[in-house]
Amino acid sequence: MKKLLGIVVLGLLWANTSFANDHKPNNFDAFVWSDGKKLKIQKGRDIENPENKIIIIFNHGGWGWDKSWGPGWASSLAKLMAPNLSGKNIKGKETVLWMNGSLIDKKNDPFKGKEIGYACGWKLRGGYHPPWYDCVINNFPTYLREKRTKETIDYFASKGTPRNQIFLSGHSCGAWNALRLKGKYPDAFNSAIAYMPNCWDRKPNGPIRKMLVDEMKTFILQTFLSMKQSISKATSEENLVNLIEDFCIEFEKRISDQSK
């Protein structure tokens, strides 16, 4: 798996190429292969011999994709990443890159499935200014990123791909999503590969910042609970175990009180 991580990092570094601003993103789910020039696309989430595949899920950033595999940013990105991430053989298993286009809920999304970054830009006549950031944050379906991605991981596992052969990667908000899922569901997949992890939130008490702080507290509690279990199994120091347990009880009570 060290070889795979090296391949993934190389692929994501290649993906740091700027594309023309007139390129339009795409919204889809697909396995992709490429020689750097031509792009082979297999739409959907089903693939032959899933037990022999190492699936690398790629989560896009906050701007997302549009609706087709036409010439554009997503196709260009896939052509750069796929030669390094798809079609490699590691101990008899084939690596394959899967582009995640399921991060927007067309039914509940206020922009009716339209790409949020562009929708806010059209609405506000431009992007990357304070009102645009607020529009993206207020309408960005953060909870859906986690829900849809976790559903996809579970789907691949249900079809026969072992969870230790599933990797979750991403760029920007997609990278942030990958790290969050690994923290919340450590056994759901092998590893998270985060490239430039970041998600916008200008306001100190904005929704994403608040969620990050709340989750950080939960992760700290989980870490101490794991420490308690490890110390209990490895030593006979019951006093130390009881001390950690008392701390966890008090810490959980305080973060619960703060959330009310």
Summary of the structure (lengths in Angstrom):
residues: 260
radius of gyration: 20.5
end to end distance: 43.2
largest distance: 65.6
contacts: 795
relative contact order: 0.13
helix: 50%
strand: 15%
